[in-house]
Amino acid sequence: MRKYIGEQGFTLVEMMIVLLIISVLLLIAIPNVTKHSKSIDEKGCSAYVKMVEGQVEAFKMDEKQLPTSLADLTAKEYLPENPQCPDGRQLSINQEGKVEVVGGSTGP
């Protein structure tokens, strides 16, 4: 067998150490990301409610009356069909035109 001068490569031990380090980093990072998903869903729902409230105001200015339900907003294309929070909770409009979140989360 001939050995070449300057021939370099990784040994199995070196590769295993690199894989171990990557695994430890993943084990640290994944729980931190999943822990914040509920907070992200709540903030997303809050932002969506504010957007729907803006559409209620736009409907009020255009039609000179408050919408009686979300169906009024979807019929006039102020909102897409079946408007709901990103986490699956449903929305409703009360008589004063205030948007409320109803029902529990459909997620896990």
MIDOSE-1310 file (N, C-alpha, C; in nm, 2 decimals, decimal comma, always signed):
residues 108
mrky	+0,08/-0,12/+0,00/+0,00/+0,00/+0,00/+0,09/+0,12/+0,00; +0,04/+0,22/-0,08/+0,12/+0,34/-0,08/+0,05/+0,45/+0,00; +0,12/+0,53/+0,07/+0,06/+0,64/+0,14/+0,10/+0,76/+0,07; +0,00/+0,85/+0,05/+0,02/+0,97/-0,02/+0,06/+1,08/+0,08
igeq	+0,15/+1,16/+0,04/+0,19/+1,28/+0,13/+0,07/+1,38/+0,12; +0,03/+1,43/+0,24/-0,07/+1,53/+0,25/-0,21/+1,47/+0,24; -0,23/+1,34/+0,23/-0,36/+1,28/+0,23/-0,43/+1,30/+0,36; -0,55/+1,36/+0,36/-0,62/+1,38/+0,49/-0,76/+1,34/+0,47
gftl	-0,82/+1,31/+0,59/-0,96/+1,27/+0,59/-1,01/+1,27/+0,73; -1,13/+1,24/+0,75/-1,19/+1,24/+0,88/-1,20/+1,09/+0,92; -1,17/+1,07/+1,05/-1,18/+0,94/+1,11/-1,32/+0,92/+1,15; -1,36/+0,79/+1,18/-1,49/+0,76/+1,23/-1,52/+0,83/+1,36
vemm	-1,42/+0,84/+1,45/-1,43/+0,90/+1,58/-1,46/+1,05/+1,56; -1,39/+1,12/+1,47/-1,42/+1,26/+1,45/-1,56/+1,28/+1,40; -1,60/+1,20/+1,31/-1,74/+1,21/+1,26/-1,84/+1,19/+1,37; -1,82/+1,09/+1,45/-1,91/+1,06/+1,56/-1,92/+1,18/+1,66
ivll	-1,81/+1,25/+1,69/-1,80/+1,36/+1,77/-1,88/+1,48/+1,71; -1,87/+1,50/+1,59/-1,95/+1,61/+1,52/-2,10/+1,58/+1,53; -2,14/+1,45/+1,50/-2,28/+1,41/+1,51/-2,33/+1,43/+1,65; -2,25/+1,40/+1,75/-2,29/+1,41/+1,89/-2,31/+1,56/+1,92
iisv	-2,23/+1,65/+1,88/-2,24/+1,79/+1,90/-2,37/+1,85/+1,84; -2,39/+1,80/+1,71/-2,52/+1,85/+1,64/-2,64/+1,80/+1,71; -2,64/+1,67/+1,76/-2,75/+1,62/+1,83/-2,78/+1,69/+1,96; -2,68/+1,73/+2,03/-2,70/+1,80/+2,16/-2,76/+1,94/+2,13
llli	-2,71/+2,01/+2,02/-2,76/+2,14/+1,99/-2,91/+2,13/+1,95; -2,95/+2,02/+1,87/-3,09/+2,00/+1,84/-3,17/+1,97/+1,96; -3,12/+1,89/+2,05/-3,20/+1,86/+2,18/-3,22/+1,99/+2,26; -3,13/+2,08/+2,25/-3,15/+2,21/+2,32/-3,24/+2,30/+2,25
aipn	-3,24/+2,31/+2,12/-3,31/+2,40/+2,04/-3,46/+2,37/+2,03; -3,49/+2,24/+2,00/-3,63/+2,20/+1,97/-3,73/+2,23/+2,08; -3,70/+2,20/+2,21/-3,79/+2,23/+2,32/-3,82/+2,38/+2,33; -3,72/+2,46/+2,31/-3,74/+2,61/+2,32/-3,83/+2,66/+2,21
vtkh	-3,82/+2,60/+2,09/-3,91/+2,64/+1,98/-4,05/+2,60/+2,01; -4,07/+2,48/+2,05/-4,21/+2,43/+2,07/-4,27/+2,50/+2,19; -4,19/+2,54/+2,29/-4,25/+2,60/+2,41/-4,31/+2,74/+2,37; -4,27/+2,80/+2,27/-4,32/+2,93/+2,23/-4,43/+2,93/+2,13
sksi	-4,47/+2,81/+2,08/-4,57/+2,80/+1,98/-4,71/+2,85/+2,03; -4,74/+2,82/+2,16/-4,87/+2,87/+2,21/-4,87/+3,03/+2,21; -4,77/+3,09/+2,25/-4,76/+3,23/+2,25/-4,77/+3,29/+2,11; -4,71/+3,22/+2,02/-4,71/+3,26/+1,88/-4,86/+3,25/+1,82
dekg	-4,93/+3,15/+1,86/-5,07/+3,13/+1,82/-5,16/+3,24/+1,88; -5,14/+3,27/+2,00/-5,22/+3,38/+2,07/-5,19/+3,51/+2,00; -5,07/+3,54/+1,98/-5,03/+3,67/+1,91/-5,09/+3,68/+1,77; -5,08/+3,56/+1,70/-5,14/+3,56/+1,56/-5,29/+3,58/+1,57
csay	-5,36/+3,52/+1,66/-5,50/+3,54/+1,67/-5,54/+3,68/+1,71; -5,46/+3,74/+1,80/-5,49/+3,88/+1,84/-5,47/+3,97/+1,72; -5,37/+3,95/+1,64/-5,34/+4,03/+1,52/-5,46/+4,01/+1,42; -5,50/+3,89/+1,40/-5,61/+3,86/+1,31/-5,74/+3,93/+1,35
vkmv	-5,77/+3,93/+1,48/-5,89/+3,99/+1,54/-5,88/+4,14/+1,51; -5,77/+4,20/+1,52/-5,75/+4,35/+1,49/-5,77/+4,37/+1,34; -5,73/+4,28/+1,26/-5,75/+4,30/+1,12/-5,90/+4,29/+1,08; -5,97/+4,19/+1,14/-6,11/+4,18/+1,12/-6,19/+4,30/+1,17
egqv	-6,15/+4,36/+1,29/-6,21/+4,48/+1,34/-6,19/+4,59/+1,24; -6,08/+4,60/+1,17/-6,05/+4,70/+1,07/-6,15/+4,68/+0,95; -6,17/+4,56/+0,92/-6,27/+4,53/+0,81/-6,41/+4,56/+0,85; -6,44/+4,54/+0,97/-6,58/+4,58/+1,02/-6,59/+4,73/+1,01
eafk	-6,49/+4,81/+1,04/-6,50/+4,95/+1,03/-6,51/+4,99/+0,88; -6,44/+4,93/+0,79/-6,44/+4,96/+0,65/-6,58/+4,93/+0,60; -6,64/+4,82/+0,64/-6,78/+4,78/+0,61/-6,88/+4,89/+0,65; -6,86/+4,93/+0,78/-6,94/+5,04/+0,84/-6,93/+5,17/+0,76
mdek	-6,82/+5,20/+0,71/-6,80/+5,33/+0,63/-6,86/+5,31/+0,49; -6,85/+5,20/+0,43/-6,90/+5,17/+0,30/-7,05/+5,16/+0,30; -7,10/+5,08/+0,39/-7,24/+5,04/+0,39/-7,33/+5,12/+0,48; -7,27/+5,21/+0,56/-7,34/+5,30/+0,66/-7,42/+5,22/+0,76
qlpt	-7,37/+5,10/+0,79/-7,43/+5,01/+0,90/-7,33/+4,91/+0,94; -7,35/+4,86/+1,06/-7,26/+4,75/+1,11/-7,30/+4,62/+1,05; -7,20/+4,53/+1,02/-7,24/+4,40/+0,98/-7,31/+4,32/+1,09; -7,40/+4,24/+1,06/-7,47/+4,16/+1,16/-7,39/+4,03/+1,19
slad	-7,31/+3,98/+1,10/-7,23/+3,86/+1,12/-7,11/+3,87/+1,03; -7,02/+3,77/+1,05/-6,91/+3,76/+0,96/-6,95/+3,72/+0,82; -7,07/+3,66/+0,81/-7,12/+3,62/+0,67/-7,14/+3,75/+0,59; -7,18/+3,86/+0,65/-7,19/+3,98/+0,58/-7,06/+4,03/+0,52
ltak	-6,96/+4,01/+0,60/-6,82/+4,06/+0,55/-6,77/+3,96/+0,44; -6,80/+3,84/+0,45/-6,75/+3,74/+0,35/-6,83/+3,76/+0,22; -6,96/+3,79/+0,23/-7,04/+3,81/+0,12/-7,00/+3,93/+0,03; -6,96/+4,03/+0,10/-6,91/+4,15/+0,03/-6,76/+4,15/+0,01
eylp	-6,70/+4,04/+0,03/-6,55/+4,01/+0,01/-6,46/+4,10/+0,09; -6,50/+4,14/+0,21/-6,41/+4,20/+0,30/-6,32/+4,10/+0,37; -6,37/+3,98/+0,38/-6,29/+3,87/+0,44/-6,30/+3,75/+0,36; -6,21/+3,66/+0,37/-6,22/+3,53/+0,29/-6,32/+3,44/+0,36
enpq	-6,36/+3,33/+0,29/-6,45/+3,24/+0,34/-6,40/+3,18/+0,47; -6,49/+3,15/+0,56/-6,46/+3,09/+0,69/-6,34/+3,16/+0,77; -6,36/+3,28/+0,80/-6,25/+3,35/+0,87/-6,24/+3,29/+1,01; -6,12/+3,26/+1,05/-6,09/+3,21/+1,18/-5,94/+3,24/+1,22
cpdg	-5,91/+3,23/+1,35/-5,78/+3,25/+1,39/-5,68/+3,14/+1,34; -5,55/+3,17/+1,33/-5,46/+3,07/+1,28/-5,46/+2,94/+1,36; -5,50/+2,95/+1,49/-5,50/+2,82/+1,56/-5,63/+2,75/+1,56; -5,72/+2,80/+1,47/-5,85/+2,73/+1,45/-5,97/+2,78/+1,52
rqls	-5,95/+2,87/+1,62/-6,06/+2,93/+1,69/-6,15/+3,01/+1,61; -6,28/+3,01/+1,63/-6,38/+3,08/+1,55/-6,39/+3,23/+1,60; -6,44/+3,31/+1,52/-6,47/+3,45/+1,55/-6,61/+3,48/+1,54; -6,66/+3,59/+1,61/-6,80/+3,63/+1,60/-6,80/+3,78/+1,62
inqe	-6,91/+3,85/+1,57/-6,92/+3,99/+1,59/-7,05/+4,01/+1,68; -7,03/+4,10/+1,78/-7,14/+4,13/+1,87/-7,22/+4,25/+1,81; -7,33/+4,29/+1,88/-7,41/+4,40/+1,82/-7,34/+4,53/+1,81; -7,24/+4,55/+1,89/-7,17/+4,68/+1,88/-7,06/+4,68/+1,77
gkve	-7,04/+4,57/+1,71/-6,94/+4,55/+1,60/-6,81/+4,51/+1,65; -6,80/+4,47/+1,78/-6,68/+4,42/+1,84/-6,65/+4,27/+1,80; -6,53/+4,24/+1,75/-6,50/+4,11/+1,71/-6,45/+4,03/+1,84; -6,51/+3,91/+1,85/-6,47/+3,83/+1,97/-6,43/+3,69/+1,92
vvgg	-6,34/+3,63/+2,00/-6,29/+3,49/+1,98/-6,38/+3,40/+2,05; -6,44/+3,30/+1,99/-6,53/+3,21/+2,05/-6,48/+3,07/+2,03; -6,51/+2,98/+2,13/-6,47/+2,84/+2,12/-6,33/+2,82/+2,16; -6,29/+2,69/+2,18/-6,16/+2,66/+2,22/-6,07/+2,63/+2,09
stgp	-5,95/+2,60/+2,12/-5,86/+2,57/+2,01/-5,89/+2,43/+1,96; -5,88/+2,42/+1,83/-5,89/+2,29/+1,76/-5,76/+2,21/+1,75; -5,65/+2,28/+1,79/-5,52/+2,21/+1,78/-5,50/+2,12/+1,90; -5,38/+2,06/+1,91/-5,35/+1,97/+2,02/-5,33/+2,04/+2,15
